[in-house]
Each structure stands twice: as structure tokens, then as C-alpha cells.
Amino acid sequence: MAITREIHPDFWNHLKYKDQELIDVYSGLRNFILDLYPESCELLYHTHALTSVYSVSEKMGDAFCMIPIYTNHLNLGFNKGVLLPDPKKLLQGTGKHIRHIPIKTHKDYNKESIKNLILSAVEFSKKDSTIKTKFEGQIISKIK
């Protein structure tokens, strides 16, 4: 898998303090998502978790998935997960919209079923979006 984009310095300034194993899993999952949809806008946040969000525009509301990184683990989150087809019953959570898949190793995401979920989420977000982005393939840091 080719690295499609460098990790933004604002994000890296927080990520570098995580365990190397967690950094490696994050980097692999990030590249997996960007390889599937290179046009993604990557929105970066540091709130309760260090999070990279992948969107079909520069708007958070048009996001199709995210990777929140916590102290010792990370998830692959789907912003509108309750609306996605999930025949393998991979998605977890009880929120109104968001569902997630716990990711511990590259084997947890490097599967056809995960690829299909991400692609379904991209297609749903493209249909649901009301704007055409000017920021295709950009990284937008919201980290202060």
C-alpha cells in the first residue's frame, strides 16, 4: 500500500506521543481509506480523541468515516453508520447515527467487508452532500 499523503504536522505533534504500534495501525488504516477514496478531504481534530475525519467535502456533515485515536486503541467510525448496509454485523454502538469497528491490528481492517463498508459510506455521503467541494484531496487541520 503506497503512502498517499504525509501526516499533517499539527496531527503528528499529538500522534507522536502514542505507542508505535498504535501509530502503525493508524497509519495503515489511514492509507487504506485514502487508497479507496483519494479525493477525500481529511479533517483533523483534537478534542476528547485525536481524530482524522474523511469527507467528500470540507464539511464535517459530509464525512463518511473517521479514525478516533484514544490512549491505547482506535476505532474506524462511520458518521452515518446506522444507515449503511452491514450484512456481516461488524458495526458496533448505540448512538443515534455513528457506528464503529474496533481496530487493533491491520488484520481488523484489511478485509473485503471493511472495504465494502467504506465504499458504501463514500457513496452514501456523495449522494447526501449538498455542495461541490473546492478542497478535494486536501488536509484541513482544526487543531489549535
N, CA, C and O of each residue as an XYZ file, in Angstrom:
576
protein
N       0.842     -1.166      0.000
C       0.000      0.000      0.000
C       0.891      1.234      0.000
O       1.751      1.372      0.870
N       0.701      2.124     -0.953
C       1.511      3.322     -1.072
C       0.996      4.412     -0.136
O      -0.209      4.559      0.068
N       1.924      5.166      0.423
C       1.533      6.312      1.236
C       1.003      7.375      0.282
O       1.704      7.790     -0.642
N      -0.216      7.810      0.502
C      -0.836      8.757     -0.415
C      -0.661     10.206      0.034
O      -0.657     11.111     -0.800
N      -0.519     10.435      1.317
C      -0.328     11.787      1.856
C       0.505     11.709      3.127
O       0.417     10.747      3.889
N       1.297     12.722      3.335
C       2.026     12.831      4.599
C       1.040     13.193      5.717
O       0.033     13.858      5.473
N       1.333     12.759      6.918
C       0.524     13.140      8.070
C       0.806     14.611      8.376
O       1.962     15.026      8.450
N      -0.242     15.380      8.549
C      -0.121     16.821      8.802
C       0.672     17.063     10.095
O       0.486     16.331     11.067
N       1.547     18.068     10.125
C       2.358     18.345     11.323
C       1.533     18.603     12.582
O       1.936     18.188     13.669
N       0.375     19.287     12.461
C      -0.469     19.524     13.643
C      -0.921     18.205     14.263
O      -0.943     18.055     15.485
N      -1.277     17.258     13.408
C      -1.728     15.944     13.866
C      -0.551     15.158     14.429
O      -0.646     14.549     15.495
N       0.550     15.180     13.703
C       1.741     14.438     14.122
C       2.230     14.895     15.489
O       2.728     14.075     16.260
N       2.104     16.178     15.812
C       2.565     16.698     17.104
C       1.854     16.037     18.280
O       2.379     16.036     19.393
N       0.681     15.482     18.053
C      -0.035     14.735     19.098
C       0.148     13.224     18.925
O       0.300     12.494     19.904
N       0.132     12.772     17.690
C       0.238     11.340     17.403
C       1.577     10.761     17.865
O       1.626      9.625     18.336
N       2.633     11.508     17.738
C       3.981     11.001     18.043
C       4.148     10.540     19.488
O       5.102      9.827     19.800
N       3.238     10.935     20.369
C       3.318     10.519     21.774
C       2.588      9.199     22.048
O       2.623      8.688     23.167
N       1.943      8.664     21.044
C       1.261      7.369     21.189
C       2.279      6.238     21.028
O       3.385      6.457     20.534
N       1.898      5.027     21.449
C       2.757      3.857     21.240
C       2.958      3.622     19.753
O       2.052      3.848     18.952
N       4.145      3.169     19.389
C       4.466      2.960     17.977
C       3.503      1.984     17.315
O       3.154      2.159     16.148
N       3.077      0.975     18.033
C       2.126      0.004     17.472
C       0.814      0.685     17.079
O       0.251      0.390     16.024
N       0.332      1.588     17.922
C      -0.896      2.327     17.635
C      -0.682      3.266     16.439
O      -1.560      3.391     15.585
N       0.466      3.916     16.376
C       0.798      4.787     15.246
C       0.805      3.980     13.949
O       0.280      4.431     12.931
N       1.393      2.799     13.987
C       1.468      1.950     12.791
C       0.084      1.506     12.321
O      -0.195      1.506     11.122
N      -0.783      1.128     13.263
C      -2.143      0.712     12.902
C      -2.899      1.906     12.332
O      -3.585      1.780     11.318
N      -2.778      3.064     12.978
C      -3.430      4.274     12.463
C      -2.954      4.583     11.038
O      -3.766      4.806     10.140
N      -1.655      4.595     10.844
C      -1.092      4.933      9.531
C      -1.577      3.968      8.453
O      -1.918      4.391      7.348
N      -1.608      2.698      8.764
C      -2.078      1.704      7.805
C      -3.549      1.884      7.468
O      -3.934      1.821      6.300
N      -4.378      2.110      8.493
C      -5.810      2.309      8.272
C      -6.053      3.597      7.484
O      -6.880      3.621      6.572
N      -5.349      4.642      7.826
C      -5.463      5.915      7.103
C      -5.146      5.714      5.622
O      -5.894      6.170      4.757
N      -4.048      5.039      5.335
C      -3.673      4.788      3.938
C      -4.698      3.907      3.232
O      -4.972      4.103      2.048
N      -5.264      2.942      3.948
C      -6.306      2.072      3.397
C      -7.497      2.918      2.931
O      -8.005      2.727      1.826
N      -7.935      3.847      3.775
C      -9.064      4.721      3.447
C      -8.709      5.624      2.269
O      -9.490      5.755      1.327
N      -7.536      6.243      2.322
C      -7.144      7.173      1.259
C      -6.909      6.459     -0.068
O      -7.130      7.044     -1.128
N      -6.469      5.215     -0.026
C      -6.328      4.443     -1.263
C      -7.694      4.131     -1.876
O      -7.838      4.092     -3.098
N      -8.697      3.908     -1.016
C     -10.038      3.619     -1.505
C     -10.724      4.866     -2.077
O     -11.474      4.784     -3.050
N     -10.456      6.010     -1.461
C     -11.071      7.257     -1.930
C     -10.060      8.396     -1.799
O     -10.114      9.171     -0.844
N      -9.135      8.496     -2.763
C      -8.062      9.505     -2.706
C      -8.572     10.944     -2.726
O      -7.849     11.851     -2.313
N      -9.783     11.172     -3.189
C     -10.348     12.519     -3.241
C     -10.798     13.021     -1.874
O     -11.219     14.171     -1.747
N     -10.716     12.184     -0.862
C     -11.159     12.546      0.487
C     -10.538     13.841      0.965
O      -9.348     14.091      0.775
N     -11.374     14.660      1.591
C     -10.848     15.751      2.407
C     -10.607     15.142      3.778
O     -11.454     14.424      4.309
N      -9.462     15.429      4.336
C      -9.109     14.906      5.653
C      -9.182     16.057      6.648
O      -8.400     17.005      6.583
N     -10.135     15.956      7.570
C     -10.341     16.978      8.587
C      -9.739     16.476      9.892
O     -10.032     15.359     10.319
N      -8.909     17.280     10.523
C      -8.173     16.842     11.710
C      -8.640     17.593     12.946
O      -8.768     18.817     12.935
N      -8.892     16.838     14.019
C      -9.389     17.391     15.273
C      -8.622     16.797     16.449
O      -8.099     15.685     16.376
N      -8.568     17.570     17.538
C      -8.063     17.050     18.803
C      -8.992     17.547     19.898
O      -8.833     18.651     20.420
N      -9.965     16.708     20.233
C     -10.926     17.027     21.293
C     -10.775     15.950     22.365
O      -9.723     15.868     22.999
N     -11.786     15.133     22.582
C     -11.668     14.025     23.532
C     -10.787     12.912     22.972
O     -10.292     12.064     23.714
N     -10.602     12.928     21.669
C      -9.716     11.967     20.998
C      -9.024     12.700     19.852
O      -9.549     13.676     19.315
N      -7.866     12.225     19.497
C      -7.176     12.707     18.305
C      -7.858     12.024     17.124
O      -7.836     10.797     17.023
N      -8.461     12.803     16.233
C      -9.341     12.212     15.222
C      -9.057     12.755     13.833
O      -8.936     13.963     13.630
N      -8.954     11.838     12.883
C      -8.933     12.226     11.474
C     -10.260     11.789     10.870
O     -10.690     10.646     11.028
N     -10.898     12.727     10.174
C     -12.215     12.530      9.600
C     -12.078     12.600      8.082
O     -11.367     13.462      7.565
N     -12.748     11.710      7.368
C     -12.648     11.632      5.912
C     -14.004     11.991      5.322
O     -15.023     11.382      5.648
N     -13.995     13.003      4.440
C     -15.223     13.588      3.946
C     -15.178     13.767      2.432
O     -14.105     13.847      1.834
N     -16.352     13.827      1.828
C     -16.442     14.088      0.387
C     -16.387     15.585      0.099
O     -16.377     15.991     -1.064
N     -16.351     16.409      1.145
C     -16.198     17.855      1.007
C     -15.418     18.358      2.226
O     -14.916     17.570      3.028
N     -15.329     19.673      2.346
C     -14.646     20.232      3.515
C     -15.559     20.310      4.733
O     -15.144     20.798      5.784
N     -16.800     19.834      4.604
C     -17.766     19.873      5.695
C     -17.767     18.575      6.506
O     -17.740     17.479      5.944
N     -17.798     18.713      7.816
C     -17.910     17.557      8.699
C     -19.197     16.785      8.418
O     -19.216     15.558      8.526
N     -20.261     17.480      8.062
C     -21.539     16.843      7.775
C     -21.507     15.928      6.559
O     -22.404     15.105      6.377
N     -20.479     16.065      5.726
C     -20.335     15.220      4.543
C     -19.323     14.092      4.756
O     -18.915     13.418      3.810
N     -18.932     13.904      6.009
C     -17.934     12.871      6.327
C     -18.522     11.481      6.157
O     -19.703     11.256      6.419
N     -17.683     10.550      5.716
C     -18.134      9.169      5.572
C     -17.507      8.256      6.613
O     -18.114      7.253      6.988
N     -16.324      8.571      7.084
C     -15.744      7.772      8.167
C     -14.710      8.591      8.921
O     -14.352      9.695      8.510
N     -14.237      8.037     10.026
C     -13.266      8.724     10.872
C     -12.434      7.700     11.630
O     -12.817      6.541     11.787
N     -11.292      8.167     12.087
C     -10.446      7.343     12.943
C     -10.179      8.121     14.229
O      -9.277      8.957     14.268
N     -10.954      7.855     15.280
C     -10.628      8.451     16.571
C      -9.563      7.591     17.268
O      -9.683      6.370     17.363
N      -8.529      8.268     17.746
C      -7.431      7.576     18.427
C      -7.506      7.940     19.901
O      -7.450      9.116     20.262
N      -7.631      6.941     20.739
C      -7.696      7.139     22.179
C      -6.332      6.801     22.788
O      -5.353      6.669     22.054
N      -6.252      6.663     24.077
C      -4.970      6.416     24.742
C      -4.316      5.129     24.255
O      -3.131      5.123     23.920
N      -5.078      4.042     24.216
C      -4.489      2.741     23.885
C      -5.176      2.002     22.747
O      -4.862      0.840     22.490
N      -6.098      2.646     22.067
C      -6.803      1.964     20.982
C      -7.364      2.990     19.998
O      -7.339      4.195     20.248
N      -7.865      2.485     18.880
C      -8.535      3.342     17.914
C      -9.707      2.591     17.308
O      -9.808      1.368     17.412
N     -10.586      3.346     16.675
C     -11.757      2.783     16.024
C     -11.832      3.282     14.591
O     -11.266      4.320     14.249
N     -12.526      2.539     13.771
C     -12.942      3.017     12.466
C     -14.407      3.377     12.634
O     -15.258      2.498     12.772
N     -14.701      4.675     12.621
C     -16.058      5.141     12.848
C     -16.740      5.516     11.549
O     -16.098      5.961     10.598
N     -18.047      5.331     11.521
C     -18.860      5.688     10.367
C     -19.913      6.682     10.826
O     -20.788      6.348     11.626
N     -19.826      7.908     10.317
C     -20.664      9.004     10.777
C     -22.156      8.720     10.632
O     -22.952      9.151     11.466
N     -22.535      8.010      9.595
C     -23.944      7.646      9.379
C     -24.062      6.125      9.315
O     -24.737      5.561      8.454
N     -23.379      5.493     10.256
C     -23.292      4.036     10.278
C     -24.619      3.325     10.379
O     -24.765      2.220      9.856
N     -25.597      3.932     11.044
C     -26.904      3.284     11.170
C     -27.607      3.151      9.815
O     -28.533      2.352      9.671
N     -27.172      3.923      8.834
C     -27.815      3.912      7.514
C     -27.081      3.048      6.489
O     -27.520      2.932      5.345
N     -25.974      2.446      6.895
C     -25.167      1.655      5.967
C     -25.558      0.179      5.989
O     -25.939     -0.351      7.033
N     -25.463     -0.480      4.840
C     -25.670     -1.932      4.835
C     -24.517     -2.602      5.587
O     -23.350     -2.299      5.339
N     -24.843     -3.496      6.488
C     -23.832     -4.172      7.313
C     -24.175     -5.660      7.422
O     -24.504     -6.136      8.508
N     -24.103     -6.398      6.314
C     -24.517     -7.801      6.325
C     -23.678     -8.681      7.251
O     -24.157     -9.713      7.721
N     -22.449     -8.290      7.516
C     -21.566     -9.081      8.400
C     -21.714     -8.676      9.865
O     -21.074     -9.264     10.736
N     -22.548     -7.681     10.141
C     -22.797     -7.197     11.515
C     -21.496     -6.781     12.201
O     -21.218     -7.183     13.331
N     -20.710     -5.975     11.503
C     -19.421     -5.511     12.016
C     -19.543     -4.255     12.870
O     -18.738     -4.031     13.774
N     -20.545     -3.442     12.582
C     -20.669     -2.141     13.237
C     -21.206     -2.270     14.654
O     -22.137     -3.028     14.924
N     -20.585     -1.501     15.557
C     -20.966     -1.506     16.963
C     -21.378     -0.101     17.380
O     -21.024      0.884     16.732
N     -22.125     -0.028     18.462
C     -22.503      1.260     19.026
C     -23.995      1.381     19.199
O     -24.777      0.622     18.625
N     -24.374      2.367     20.015
C     -25.787      2.568     20.332
C     -26.237      4.001     20.081
O     -27.368      4.358     20.409
N     -25.375      4.819     19.511
C     -25.715      6.213     19.246
C     -26.781      6.349     18.183
O     -27.166      5.374     17.537
N     -27.256      7.576     18.008
C     -28.328      7.852     17.055
C     -27.874      7.658     15.607
O     -28.669      7.239     14.766
N     -26.588      7.960     15.298
C     -26.100      7.881     13.927
C     -24.801      7.085     13.776
O     -24.680      6.237     12.891
N     -23.846      7.366     14.639
C     -22.488      6.830     14.480
C     -22.393      5.370     14.921
O     -22.973      4.966     15.929
N     -21.654      4.599     14.144
C     -21.279      3.227     14.498
C     -19.781      3.094     14.274
O     -19.187      3.875     13.530
N     -19.180      2.119     14.910
C     -17.733      1.959     14.801
C     -17.331      0.495     14.794
O     -18.113     -0.395     15.128
N     -16.085      0.279     14.401
C     -15.453     -1.037     14.449
C     -14.143     -0.866     15.205
O     -13.300     -0.071     14.789
N     -13.948     -1.592     16.306
C     -12.665     -1.517     16.997
C     -11.557     -2.079     16.099
O     -11.729     -3.125     15.473
N     -10.439     -1.387     16.043
C      -9.307     -1.808     15.218
C      -8.095     -1.983     16.112
O      -7.653     -1.040     16.768
N      -7.563     -3.192     16.134
C      -6.371     -3.475     16.952
C      -5.133     -3.745     16.104
O      -4.020     -3.385     16.485
N      -5.336     -4.380     14.955
C      -4.224     -4.699     14.057
C      -4.673     -4.460     12.614
O      -5.848     -4.206     12.348
N      -3.720     -4.544     11.698
C      -4.069     -4.353     10.287
C      -5.030     -5.435      9.786
O      -5.749     -5.216      8.811
N      -5.048     -6.571     10.429
C      -5.967     -7.643     10.025
C      -7.428     -7.273     10.307
O      -8.339     -7.826      9.691
N      -7.645     -6.344     11.231
C      -9.003     -5.937     11.575
C      -9.643     -5.074     10.496
O     -10.870     -5.005     10.415
N      -8.840     -4.416      9.668
C      -9.416     -3.573      8.620
C      -9.095     -4.045      7.210
O      -9.793     -3.671      6.267
N      -8.089     -4.832      7.048
C      -7.659     -5.258      5.715
C      -8.518     -6.439      5.245
O      -8.030     -7.553      5.057
N      -9.812     -6.156      5.064
C     -10.793     -7.188      4.697
C     -11.732     -6.623      3.634
O     -11.969     -5.417      3.578
N     -12.244     -7.478      2.823
C     -13.208     -7.069      1.799
C     -14.453     -6.451      2.430
O     -15.004     -5.492      1.891
N     -14.902     -6.986      3.562
C     -16.116     -6.469      4.205
C     -15.915     -5.031      4.696
O     -16.847     -4.229      4.627
N     -14.733     -4.692      5.184
C     -14.441     -3.330      5.630
C     -14.337     -2.408      4.418
O     -14.857     -1.292      4.425
N     -13.662     -2.888      3.383
C     -13.567     -2.113      2.139
C     -14.960     -1.776      1.629
O     -15.219     -0.634      1.249
N     -15.851     -2.745      1.614
C     -17.215     -2.526      1.132
C     -17.983     -1.526      1.994
O     -18.745     -0.712      1.472
N     -17.784     -1.587      3.317
C     -18.430     -0.616      4.210
C     -17.950      0.799      3.910
O     -18.754      1.728      3.834
N     -16.647      0.961      3.741
C     -16.093      2.287      3.453
C     -16.631      2.800      2.121
O     -17.053      3.952      2.025
N     -16.619      1.960      1.103
C     -17.114      2.389     -0.208
C     -18.611      2.705     -0.171
O     -19.061      3.635     -0.841
N     -19.375      1.950      0.596
C     -20.805      2.254      0.769
C     -20.985      3.599      1.464
O     -21.862      4.383      1.103
N     -20.148      3.857      2.463
C     -20.216      5.129      3.188
C     -19.852      6.299      2.273
O     -20.476      7.358      2.345
N     -18.850      6.115      1.417
C     -18.473      7.155      0.460
C     -19.647      7.454     -0.468
O     -20.006      8.615     -0.662
N     -20.243      6.420     -1.037
C     -21.354      6.616     -1.965
C     -22.543      7.284     -1.273
O     -23.186      8.161     -1.849
N     -22.829      6.874     -0.053
C     -23.926      7.493      0.686
C     -23.641      8.979      0.903
O     -24.520      9.816      0.696
N     -22.417      9.309      1.319
C     -22.057     10.705      1.581
C     -22.073     11.554      0.320
O     -22.469     12.719      0.356
N     -21.643     10.971     -0.796
C     -21.681     11.712     -2.063
C     -23.130     12.044     -2.451
O     -23.411     13.154     -2.902
N     -24.028     11.104     -2.281
C     -25.436     11.334     -2.612
C     -26.097     12.306     -1.634
O     -26.980     13.075     -2.012
N     -25.661     12.262     -0.381
C     -26.252     13.064      0.685
C     -25.708     14.501      0.709
O     -26.355     15.396      1.254
N     -24.544     14.722      0.132
C     -23.890     16.034      0.160
C     -24.652     17.041     -0.683
O     -25.185     16.709     -1.742
N     -24.697     18.271     -0.202
C     -25.402     19.326     -0.926
C     -24.455     20.312     -1.606
O     -24.908     21.239     -2.277
N     -23.139     20.121     -1.438
C     -22.189     21.067     -2.027
C     -21.150     20.340     -2.868
O     -20.904     19.147     -2.694
N     -20.564     21.071     -3.759
C     -19.400     20.583     -4.504
C     -18.186     21.198     -3.835
O     -18.122     22.413     -3.652
N     -17.235     20.374     -3.471
C     -16.085     20.851     -2.730
C     -15.079     21.580     -3.613
O     -14.919     21.275     -4.795
N     -14.419     22.536     -3.011
C     -13.285     23.210     -3.639
C     -11.978     22.634     -3.093
O     -10.891     22.996     -3.543
N     -12.101     21.741     -2.124
C     -10.939     21.271     -1.395
C     -10.659     19.787     -1.588
O     -10.117     19.146     -0.687
N     -11.007     19.237     -2.717
C     -10.832     17.808     -2.970
C      -9.399     17.362     -2.687
O      -8.439     17.956     -3.178
N      -9.276     16.313     -1.892
C      -7.966     15.737     -1.594
C      -7.098     16.561     -0.658
O      -5.886     16.354     -0.601
N      -7.691     17.485      0.074
C      -6.923     18.373      0.954
C      -6.962     17.894      2.405
O      -7.854     17.154      2.819
N      -5.975     18.339      3.147
C      -5.959     18.128      4.591
C      -6.290     19.469      5.238
O      -5.654     20.485      4.955
N      -7.295     19.456      6.112
C      -7.739     20.674      6.780
C      -7.612     20.457      8.275
O      -8.371     19.686      8.862
N      -6.656     21.133      8.892
C      -6.424     20.970     10.332
C      -7.293     21.919     11.123
O      -7.302     23.127     10.887
N      -8.022     21.355     12.065
C      -8.821     22.146     13.011
C      -8.172     22.105     14.396
O      -8.791     22.462     15.399
N      -6.913     21.662     14.431
C      -6.182     21.535     15.698
C      -5.549     22.877     16.029
O      -4.860     23.477     15.205
N      -5.793     23.325     17.229
C      -5.239     24.617     17.690
C      -3.910     24.415     18.370
O      -3.294     25.380     18.822
